[in-house]
Amino acid sequence: MCSVGDSFGVELEGGMEPHEYECNHCGKTFRGIGMGQTCPKCHSKDVKCIE
Ligand SMILES: [Zn+2]
């Protein structure tokens, strides 16, 4: 009962799970939920999900 993968149903895809983001502008990494994240350091919206 330890297997993770194949038969595990995908839930909450892009939903409430927090993801790690990296700012393309200053390189700051932070966690956020959902789309449209803004860098907490430089307030740039040019961020990418790295997790
Ligand atoms: Zn930034």
PDB file of the backbone (N, CA, C, O) and the ligand in Angstrom, with CONECT records:
HET     ZN  A 101       1
ATOM      1  N   MET A   1       0.825  -1.215   0.000  1.00  0.00           N
ATOM      2  CA  MET A   1       0.000   0.000   0.000  1.00  0.00           C
ATOM      3  C   MET A   1       0.856   1.260   0.000  1.00  0.00           C
ATOM      4  O   MET A   1       0.403   2.344   0.369  1.00  0.00           O
ATOM      5  N   CYS A   2       2.095   1.089  -0.421  1.00  0.00           N
ATOM      6  CA  CYS A   2       2.988   2.233  -0.400  1.00  0.00           C
ATOM      7  C   CYS A   2       3.210   2.863  -1.769  1.00  0.00           C
ATOM      8  O   CYS A   2       3.876   3.891  -1.891  1.00  0.00           O
ATOM      9  N   SER A   3       2.652   2.241  -2.785  1.00  0.00           N
ATOM     10  CA  SER A   3       2.900   2.748  -4.136  1.00  0.00           C
ATOM     11  C   SER A   3       2.203   4.074  -4.400  1.00  0.00           C
ATOM     12  O   SER A   3       1.030   4.261  -4.079  1.00  0.00           O
ATOM     13  N   VAL A   4       2.950   4.969  -4.984  1.00  0.00           N
ATOM     14  CA  VAL A   4       2.388   6.262  -5.362  1.00  0.00           C
ATOM     15  C   VAL A   4       2.565   6.412  -6.864  1.00  0.00           C
ATOM     16  O   VAL A   4       3.671   6.259  -7.382  1.00  0.00           O
ATOM     17  N   GLY A   5       1.513   6.702  -7.539  1.00  0.00           N
ATOM     18  CA  GLY A   5       1.667   6.896  -8.975  1.00  0.00           C
ATOM     19  C   GLY A   5       0.492   6.424  -9.805  1.00  0.00           C
ATOM     20  O   GLY A   5      -0.591   7.008  -9.761  1.00  0.00           O
ATOM     21  N   ASP A   6       0.714   5.359 -10.564  1.00  0.00           N
ATOM     22  CA  ASP A   6      -0.239   4.858 -11.556  1.00  0.00           C
ATOM     23  C   ASP A   6      -1.713   5.045 -11.223  1.00  0.00           C
ATOM     24  O   ASP A   6      -2.428   5.822 -11.856  1.00  0.00           O
ATOM     25  N   SER A   7      -2.137   4.308 -10.208  1.00  0.00           N
ATOM     26  CA  SER A   7      -3.572   4.268  -9.937  1.00  0.00           C
ATOM     27  C   SER A   7      -4.059   5.399  -9.045  1.00  0.00           C
ATOM     28  O   SER A   7      -5.217   5.427  -8.629  1.00  0.00           O
ATOM     29  N   PHE A   8      -3.171   6.315  -8.763  1.00  0.00           N
ATOM     30  CA  PHE A   8      -3.567   7.412  -7.880  1.00  0.00           C
ATOM     31  C   PHE A   8      -4.291   8.491  -8.681  1.00  0.00           C
ATOM     32  O   PHE A   8      -3.726   9.079  -9.603  1.00  0.00           O
ATOM     33  N   GLY A   9      -5.525   8.736  -8.323  1.00  0.00           N
ATOM     34  CA  GLY A   9      -6.321   9.715  -9.068  1.00  0.00           C
ATOM     35  C   GLY A   9      -5.791  11.125  -8.908  1.00  0.00           C
ATOM     36  O   GLY A   9      -5.360  11.523  -7.826  1.00  0.00           O
ATOM     37  N   VAL A  10      -5.827  11.860  -9.973  1.00  0.00           N
ATOM     38  CA  VAL A  10      -5.378  13.248  -9.922  1.00  0.00           C
ATOM     39  C   VAL A  10      -6.533  14.142  -9.472  1.00  0.00           C
ATOM     40  O   VAL A  10      -7.579  14.232 -10.115  1.00  0.00           O
ATOM     41  N   GLU A  11      -6.294  14.789  -8.351  1.00  0.00           N
ATOM     42  CA  GLU A  11      -7.326  15.680  -7.830  1.00  0.00           C
ATOM     43  C   GLU A  11      -6.776  17.094  -7.667  1.00  0.00           C
ATOM     44  O   GLU A  11      -5.563  17.302  -7.614  1.00  0.00           O
ATOM     45  N   LEU A  12      -7.659  18.029  -7.590  1.00  0.00           N
ATOM     46  CA  LEU A  12      -7.280  19.407  -7.314  1.00  0.00           C
ATOM     47  C   LEU A  12      -6.167  19.939  -8.214  1.00  0.00           C
ATOM     48  O   LEU A  12      -5.330  20.730  -7.779  1.00  0.00           O
ATOM     49  N   GLU A  13      -6.167  19.505  -9.446  1.00  0.00           N
ATOM     50  CA  GLU A  13      -5.116  19.972 -10.346  1.00  0.00           C
ATOM     51  C   GLU A  13      -5.274  21.472 -10.585  1.00  0.00           C
ATOM     52  O   GLU A  13      -6.284  21.936 -11.113  1.00  0.00           O
ATOM     53  N   GLY A  14      -4.255  22.205 -10.184  1.00  0.00           N
ATOM     54  CA  GLY A  14      -4.319  23.652 -10.325  1.00  0.00           C
ATOM     55  C   GLY A  14      -5.336  24.279  -9.394  1.00  0.00           C
ATOM     56  O   GLY A  14      -5.826  25.382  -9.637  1.00  0.00           O
ATOM     57  N   GLY A  15      -5.645  23.564  -8.327  1.00  0.00           N
ATOM     58  CA  GLY A  15      -6.665  24.047  -7.402  1.00  0.00           C
ATOM     59  C   GLY A  15      -6.091  24.707  -6.171  1.00  0.00           C
ATOM     60  O   GLY A  15      -5.471  25.768  -6.249  1.00  0.00           O
ATOM     61  N   MET A  16      -6.304  24.065  -5.023  1.00  0.00           N
ATOM     62  CA  MET A  16      -5.936  24.679  -3.757  1.00  0.00           C
ATOM     63  C   MET A  16      -4.514  24.367  -3.294  1.00  0.00           C
ATOM     64  O   MET A  16      -4.062  24.870  -2.266  1.00  0.00           O
ATOM     65  N   GLU A  17      -3.819  23.535  -4.060  1.00  0.00           N
ATOM     66  CA  GLU A  17      -2.460  23.176  -3.662  1.00  0.00           C
ATOM     67  C   GLU A  17      -1.511  24.366  -3.821  1.00  0.00           C
ATOM     68  O   GLU A  17      -1.490  24.996  -4.878  1.00  0.00           O
ATOM     69  N   PRO A  18      -0.727  24.681  -2.789  1.00  0.00           N
ATOM     70  CA  PRO A  18       0.263  25.742  -2.921  1.00  0.00           C
ATOM     71  C   PRO A  18       1.408  25.289  -3.806  1.00  0.00           C
ATOM     72  O   PRO A  18       1.834  24.136  -3.736  1.00  0.00           O
ATOM     73  N   HIS A  19       1.899  26.171  -4.620  1.00  0.00           N
ATOM     74  CA  HIS A  19       3.007  25.847  -5.508  1.00  0.00           C
ATOM     75  C   HIS A  19       4.159  26.809  -5.274  1.00  0.00           C
ATOM     76  O   HIS A  19       3.997  27.910  -4.747  1.00  0.00           O
ATOM     77  N   GLU A  20       5.335  26.341  -5.693  1.00  0.00           N
ATOM     78  CA  GLU A  20       6.526  27.170  -5.548  1.00  0.00           C
ATOM     79  C   GLU A  20       6.695  27.974  -6.838  1.00  0.00           C
ATOM     80  O   GLU A  20       6.607  27.431  -7.939  1.00  0.00           O
ATOM     81  N   TYR A  21       6.930  29.241  -6.684  1.00  0.00           N
ATOM     82  CA  TYR A  21       7.115  30.111  -7.836  1.00  0.00           C
ATOM     83  C   TYR A  21       8.479  30.799  -7.767  1.00  0.00           C
ATOM     84  O   TYR A  21       9.045  31.000  -6.693  1.00  0.00           O
ATOM     85  N   GLU A  22       8.975  31.144  -8.929  1.00  0.00           N
ATOM     86  CA  GLU A  22      10.223  31.901  -8.973  1.00  0.00           C
ATOM     87  C   GLU A  22      10.014  33.130  -9.833  1.00  0.00           C
ATOM     88  O   GLU A  22       9.461  33.056 -10.931  1.00  0.00           O
ATOM     89  N   CYS A  23      10.463  34.256  -9.318  1.00  0.00           N
ATOM     90  CA  CYS A  23      10.325  35.507 -10.054  1.00  0.00           C
ATOM     91  C   CYS A  23      11.389  35.581 -11.152  1.00  0.00           C
ATOM     92  O   CYS A  23      12.575  35.387 -10.887  1.00  0.00           O
ATOM     93  N   ASN A  24      10.968  35.857 -12.362  1.00  0.00           N
ATOM     94  CA  ASN A  24      11.910  35.974 -13.480  1.00  0.00           C
ATOM     95  C   ASN A  24      12.666  37.300 -13.426  1.00  0.00           C
ATOM     96  O   ASN A  24      13.662  37.494 -14.123  1.00  0.00           O
ATOM     97  N   HIS A  25      12.183  38.185 -12.602  1.00  0.00           N
ATOM     98  CA  HIS A  25      12.746  39.527 -12.545  1.00  0.00           C
ATOM     99  C   HIS A  25      13.882  39.625 -11.536  1.00  0.00           C
ATOM    100  O   HIS A  25      14.961  40.119 -11.863  1.00  0.00           O
ATOM    101  N   CYS A  26      13.644  39.152 -10.295  1.00  0.00           N
ATOM    102  CA  CYS A  26      14.656  39.275  -9.246  1.00  0.00           C
ATOM    103  C   CYS A  26      15.140  37.931  -8.719  1.00  0.00           C
ATOM    104  O   CYS A  26      16.094  37.881  -7.943  1.00  0.00           O
ATOM    105  N   GLY A  27      14.493  36.835  -9.132  1.00  0.00           N
ATOM    106  CA  GLY A  27      14.934  35.506  -8.727  1.00  0.00           C
ATOM    107  C   GLY A  27      14.370  35.041  -7.400  1.00  0.00           C
ATOM    108  O   GLY A  27      14.699  33.952  -6.931  1.00  0.00           O
ATOM    109  N   LYS A  28      13.542  35.839  -6.803  1.00  0.00           N
ATOM    110  CA  LYS A  28      12.914  35.493  -5.532  1.00  0.00           C
ATOM    111  C   LYS A  28      12.008  34.273  -5.709  1.00  0.00           C
ATOM    112  O   LYS A  28      11.260  34.182  -6.683  1.00  0.00           O
ATOM    113  N   THR A  29      12.085  33.326  -4.749  1.00  0.00           N
ATOM    114  CA  THR A  29      11.174  32.187  -4.778  1.00  0.00           C
ATOM    115  C   THR A  29      10.177  32.322  -3.646  1.00  0.00           C
ATOM    116  O   THR A  29      10.508  32.762  -2.545  1.00  0.00           O
ATOM    117  N   PHE A  30       8.959  31.937  -3.943  1.00  0.00           N
ATOM    118  CA  PHE A  30       7.912  32.051  -2.932  1.00  0.00           C
ATOM    119  C   PHE A  30       6.816  31.056  -3.237  1.00  0.00           C
ATOM    120  O   PHE A  30       6.761  30.489  -4.328  1.00  0.00           O
ATOM    121  N   ARG A  31       5.940  30.847  -2.263  1.00  0.00           N
ATOM    122  CA  ARG A  31       4.843  29.918  -2.452  1.00  0.00           C
ATOM    123  C   ARG A  31       3.546  30.690  -2.600  1.00  0.00           C
ATOM    124  O   ARG A  31       3.325  31.728  -1.975  1.00  0.00           O
ATOM    125  N   GLY A  32       2.696  30.133  -3.460  1.00  0.00           N
ATOM    126  CA  GLY A  32       1.422  30.792  -3.662  1.00  0.00           C
ATOM    127  C   GLY A  32       0.381  29.800  -4.157  1.00  0.00           C
ATOM    128  O   GLY A  32       0.714  28.707  -4.614  1.00  0.00           O
ATOM    129  N   ILE A  33      -0.863  30.187  -4.060  1.00  0.00           N
ATOM    130  CA  ILE A  33      -1.958  29.331  -4.502  1.00  0.00           C
ATOM    131  C   ILE A  33      -2.678  29.994  -5.668  1.00  0.00           C
ATOM    132  O   ILE A  33      -3.060  31.163  -5.609  1.00  0.00           O
ATOM    133  N   GLY A  34      -2.851  29.214  -6.729  1.00  0.00           N
ATOM    134  CA  GLY A  34      -3.594  29.714  -7.869  1.00  0.00           C
ATOM    135  C   GLY A  34      -2.730  30.459  -8.872  1.00  0.00           C
ATOM    136  O   GLY A  34      -1.506  30.531  -8.755  1.00  0.00           O
ATOM    137  N   MET A  35      -3.415  31.007  -9.857  1.00  0.00           N
ATOM    138  CA  MET A  35      -2.703  31.693 -10.925  1.00  0.00           C
ATOM    139  C   MET A  35      -2.623  33.189 -10.644  1.00  0.00           C
ATOM    140  O   MET A  35      -3.242  33.705  -9.714  1.00  0.00           O
ATOM    141  N   GLY A  36      -1.840  33.863 -11.477  1.00  0.00           N
ATOM    142  CA  GLY A  36      -1.734  35.311 -11.342  1.00  0.00           C
ATOM    143  C   GLY A  36      -0.953  35.739 -10.125  1.00  0.00           C
ATOM    144  O   GLY A  36      -1.312  36.705  -9.452  1.00  0.00           O
ATOM    145  N   GLN A  37       0.142  35.003  -9.838  1.00  0.00           N
ATOM    146  CA  GLN A  37       0.958  35.333  -8.673  1.00  0.00           C
ATOM    147  C   GLN A  37       1.789  36.590  -8.939  1.00  0.00           C
ATOM    148  O   GLN A  37       2.170  36.883 -10.072  1.00  0.00           O
ATOM    149  N   THR A  38       2.053  37.314  -7.864  1.00  0.00           N
ATOM    150  CA  THR A  38       2.899  38.498  -7.938  1.00  0.00           C
ATOM    151  C   THR A  38       4.062  38.329  -6.978  1.00  0.00           C
ATOM    152  O   THR A  38       3.876  37.912  -5.835  1.00  0.00           O
ATOM    153  N   CYS A  39       5.238  38.648  -7.432  1.00  0.00           N
ATOM    154  CA  CYS A  39       6.429  38.533  -6.587  1.00  0.00           C
ATOM    155  C   CYS A  39       6.287  39.421  -5.350  1.00  0.00           C
ATOM    156  O   CYS A  39       5.989  40.609  -5.471  1.00  0.00           O
ATOM    157  N   PRO A  40       6.500  38.845  -4.153  1.00  0.00           N
ATOM    158  CA  PRO A  40       6.369  39.628  -2.914  1.00  0.00           C
ATOM    159  C   PRO A  40       7.511  40.611  -2.715  1.00  0.00           C
ATOM    160  O   PRO A  40       7.418  41.524  -1.894  1.00  0.00           O
ATOM    161  N   LYS A  41       8.579  40.424  -3.460  1.00  0.00           N
ATOM    162  CA  LYS A  41       9.752  41.282  -3.288  1.00  0.00           C
ATOM    163  C   LYS A  41       9.731  42.498  -4.209  1.00  0.00           C
ATOM    164  O   LYS A  41       9.886  43.638  -3.771  1.00  0.00           O
ATOM    165  N   CYS A  42       9.534  42.218  -5.512  1.00  0.00           N
ATOM    166  CA  CYS A  42       9.583  43.331  -6.466  1.00  0.00           C
ATOM    167  C   CYS A  42       8.233  43.591  -7.120  1.00  0.00           C
ATOM    168  O   CYS A  42       8.093  44.493  -7.947  1.00  0.00           O
ATOM    169  N   HIS A  43       7.244  42.793  -6.742  1.00  0.00           N
ATOM    170  CA  HIS A  43       5.868  42.965  -7.235  1.00  0.00           C
ATOM    171  C   HIS A  43       5.724  42.759  -8.736  1.00  0.00           C
ATOM    172  O   HIS A  43       4.763  43.230  -9.344  1.00  0.00           O
ATOM    173  N   SER A  44       6.675  42.059  -9.329  1.00  0.00           N
ATOM    174  CA  SER A  44       6.564  41.730 -10.739  1.00  0.00           C
ATOM    175  C   SER A  44       5.598  40.573 -10.924  1.00  0.00           C
ATOM    176  O   SER A  44       5.519  39.677 -10.083  1.00  0.00           O
ATOM    177  N   LYS A  45       4.872  40.595 -12.019  1.00  0.00           N
ATOM    178  CA  LYS A  45       3.977  39.475 -12.335  1.00  0.00           C
ATOM    179  C   LYS A  45       4.651  38.485 -13.267  1.00  0.00           C
ATOM    180  O   LYS A  45       4.039  37.518 -13.722  1.00  0.00           O
ATOM    181  N   ASP A  46       5.908  38.741 -13.540  1.00  0.00           N
ATOM    182  CA  ASP A  46       6.674  37.870 -14.419  1.00  0.00           C
ATOM    183  C   ASP A  46       7.285  36.741 -13.592  1.00  0.00           C
ATOM    184  O   ASP A  46       8.490  36.709 -13.345  1.00  0.00           O
ATOM    185  N   VAL A  47       6.414  35.806 -13.167  1.00  0.00           N
ATOM    186  CA  VAL A  47       6.868  34.696 -12.344  1.00  0.00           C
ATOM    187  C   VAL A  47       6.530  33.383 -13.029  1.00  0.00           C
ATOM    188  O   VAL A  47       5.645  33.316 -13.882  1.00  0.00           O
ATOM    189  N   LYS A  48       7.257  32.337 -12.636  1.00  0.00           N
ATOM    190  CA  LYS A  48       6.996  31.019 -13.203  1.00  0.00           C
ATOM    191  C   LYS A  48       6.861  30.007 -12.095  1.00  0.00           C
ATOM    192  O   LYS A  48       7.470  30.148 -11.034  1.00  0.00           O
ATOM    193  N   CYS A  49       6.064  28.988 -12.340  1.00  0.00           N
ATOM    194  CA  CYS A  49       5.888  27.901 -11.373  1.00  0.00           C
ATOM    195  C   CYS A  49       7.065  26.939 -11.519  1.00  0.00           C
ATOM    196  O   CYS A  49       7.345  26.460 -12.618  1.00  0.00           O
ATOM    197  N   ILE A  50       7.749  26.657 -10.418  1.00  0.00           N
ATOM    198  CA  ILE A  50       8.906  25.764 -10.482  1.00  0.00           C
ATOM    199  C   ILE A  50       8.655  24.477  -9.729  1.00  0.00           C
ATOM    200  O   ILE A  50       9.581  23.685  -9.550  1.00  0.00           O
ATOM    201  N   GLU A  51       7.466  24.247  -9.294  1.00  0.00           N
ATOM    202  CA  GLU A  51       7.165  23.018  -8.567  1.00  0.00           C
ATOM    203  C   GLU A  51       6.040  22.282  -9.250  1.00  0.00           C
ATOM    204  O   GLU A  51       5.633  21.215  -8.792  1.00  0.00           O
TER     205      GLU A  51
HETATM  206 ZN    ZN A 101      10.702  39.645  -8.007  1.00  0.00          ZN2+
END
